[in-house]
Amino acid sequence: MAPTLVLVVETPLHIARVWVEFDDPATPGQRFRCDLTWLTSNWRCTFGGGCAGIYADRPHDGCCTLGAHFTDDDDVERVAAAVDALTPRDWQRHPGKASDRTVWLEYDADGSRKTRVVDGGCVFLNQPGFTGGAGCALHAAAIRSGAEPHRLKPDVCWQLPTRRSYRTVELPDGTSYLEVSITEYDRRAWGAGGHDLDWYCSSNPAAHTAREPVFRSCRVELIELMGQAAYEELAVRCDAHLRLVRPSSEAGRALRRLYLHPATAEAAAAPKRKPATTREPKSSGDART
């Protein structure tokens, strides 16, 4: 069955954002800069329940069409260990025996390592009709084993659509600190080709229908990205931001359009419909290719 497609115009990329900064409690000389507009939004992965896929001719792929680039050796080794534990029940393209990494790893034109693309999609992407379920084989294996998906999947897969980046900030007094930004992985983060995607979720009101904001629904992933102590500092600030824009007060209602992610605001203002039936997300986009 094809995904339920709701044609909704994405909100603009250039939106006003509310940022908060605080020192990393666990690492001296490091400071977080966090996008409250994104982290308090109601985004959710809609794979299997409204996701149209980043390419119109492959609607069942979600964002898994292009394969996933690895960030470093640790990323590759973690996935390699996960692949060794996969069974034919988990992975549609399982080779049936122990295999070397060439089955699932390849190099792009720049020599960077990534998951292999087979028949137009990531090698770990199970197709509709597969007895183990459609979507990411690594994600499915994690759900079956009770493990957190980020313990098995490539970094970019479990982080999407949240983005972590670094920069060194030089201060006028000659000191500096490492700034860690946590924000939305929007179309621009894909590079120039991101603007050519046929559909994308992070700024689409159709995907801003979660019951909880991102900082809560993606708590496990954010702790992995930031550390427990920093996450707790973030949560305090996110809660305060949401109290500021609560719809129960006149001032809060006035601020919602300014301080909420516009896709979340538009989704909240849309006529209520009975939600589509969804299954447990298994794509790389489950908060997190």
TADA-V325946 format. One record per residue. SS is DSSP state (@ for helix, = for strand, . for the rest). Layout:
{{SS} {SS}}
This chain:
{{.} {.} {.} {.} {.} {.} {.} {.} {.} {.} {.} {.} {.} {.} {.} {.} {.} {.} {=} {=} {=} {=} {=} {.} {.} {.} {.} {.} {.} {=} {=} {=} {=} {=} {=} {@} {@} {@} {@} {.} {.} {.} {.} {.} {.} {.} {.} {.} {.} {.} {.} {.} {.} {.} {.} {@} {@} {@} {.} {.} {.} {.} {.} {.} {.} {.} {.} {.} {=} {.} {.} {.} {@} {@} {@} {@} {@} {@} {@} {@} {@} {@} {@} {@} {@} {.} {.} {.} {.} {.} {.} {.} {.} {.} {.} {.} {.} {.} {.} {.} {@} {@} {@} {.} {=} {=} {=} {.} {.} {.} {.} {.} {=} {=} {=} {.} {=} {=} {.} {.} {=} {=} {.} {.} {=} {=} {.} {.} {.} {.} {.} {.} {.} {.} {=} {=} {@} {@} {@} {@} {@} {@} {@} {@} {@} {.} {.} {.} {@} {@} {@} {.} {.} {.} {@} {@} {@} {@} {@} {.} {.} {=} {=} {=} {=} {=} {=} {=} {=} {=} {.} {.} {.} {.} {.} {=} {=} {=} {=} {=} {=} {=} {=} {=} {.} {.} {@} {@} {@} {@} {.} {@} {@} {@} {@} {@} {.} {.} {.} {.} {.} {.} {.} {.} {@} {@} {@} {.} {.} {.} {.} {.} {.} {@} {@} {@} {@} {.} {@} {@} {@} {@} {@} {@} {@} {@} {.} {@} {@} {@} {@} {@} {@} {@} {@} {@} {@} {@} {@} {@} {@} {@} {@} {@} {.} {.} {.} {.} {.} {@} {@} {@} {@} {@} {@} {@} {@} {@} {@} {.} {.} {@} {@} {@} {@} {@} {@} {@} {@} {.} {.} {.} {.} {.} {.} {.} {.} {.} {.} {.} {.} {.} {.} {.} {.} {.} {.} {.} {.}}
